[in-house]
Amino acid sequence: MNVWIAIAVTAVGCYLVKYLGLAAPAGLLERPLVKRLAALLPVALLAALTAQQTFSDGRHLMLDAKAAGVAAAAVALVLRAPFLLVIGVAVAVTAGVRALGG
């Protein structure tokens, strides 16, 4: 029964957040600070999610094949490689580390 309470509370919370966004005055949304934050927030959330999924198993810090792949991708980005090559390098390094038992 507790699961259904959590689902109902989450659904109501999501509805209220959506409603608050729609009810916000237009003048507030036109402010430069709000526009800047709205542009940067998705990037920050995606970066945080990527870091959590790459370097954590839920409770502990982990440095494994995924971390090696991200590091290789970062090096490829610094060297200004094309995006598809960056992805290929990350995949190849991750697969290589896993094949070596890491």
N, C-alpha and C positions, 0 to 999 in steps of 0.2 A: 504494500500500500504506500510506503514511503516514496517509491519510485514515481508513482503517479502524482504525488504531491509535488515532487521536484519538477516533473514535466509541466505541470500546470503553472507553477511559479515561474519557470523559465519562459513559457509561452506568454504569460501576462507581461513579464519583464521585457521581452522582445517587442511586444506590441507597444508598450509604453515608450520604449526608446525610439521606435519608428514614429510614433505619434509626436513625440517631442521634436524630432527632426522636421516633421512637416509643419508643426505649429510655430517654429522659430520665425521671428520677424525677418523680413527680407533685408532690412537695414543691418541686422546683425551678421547675416551671411555675406554681405558685401564688404565687410571690413577686411583690410589687407592681412591682418594677423590671422583671422579665421580662414581666409583663402590659403595662406601659406601652410597653416597647420593641416587643413584638409588635404592639401597636396602631398604633404610629407607623412601623414599618418599611415596610409597603406604600405609605404615603403618600410617604415619602422616596424609595423606589425609583421610583415613578411620576413624581414631580417631576423626578428626575434623568434618567429616560428621555425625558420631554417636553422638557427643556432640551437634551439632546443631539441629539434629532431636530429641534428647532426652530432651534437656533443653530449647527449644525455640519454640515459636509459629509463628516465623517470625520476630517479632519486640520486643517481651518482653521475659524476663527470666521466665520460668515456672518450678515449682517443683511440679510434680503430680505423678501419679501411675508409669509412666515410670521411673522417677528418683528413686523411691523406688525400682523398679525392678533392676535397674543398681547397686544401692547401695548393695542390697542383693547378686547380682552376684559377686560384688567386694569382699564382705565378704567371699563368698564361694571359690573364687579364693585364697584369703589369707590363708584359711584353707586347701588349696590344694585338693579341691574336684575334681572329674573327670569332664571333660568338659560337658558331657550330664547332669550331676547333676547340674552344674552351670546354664545351660540353664533352666532346670526344676525349680530350685529355683527362678530364675528371672521371669519366667512365672507365677508361683504360687503366688509370692508376688505381682506382678503387677495385677493379677486377683483378689487377695484378697483385695487389696487397692481399686480397682475399685468397687468391690462388696460392700465395706463399704461406698461407696459414695465419694471416694477421687479422 
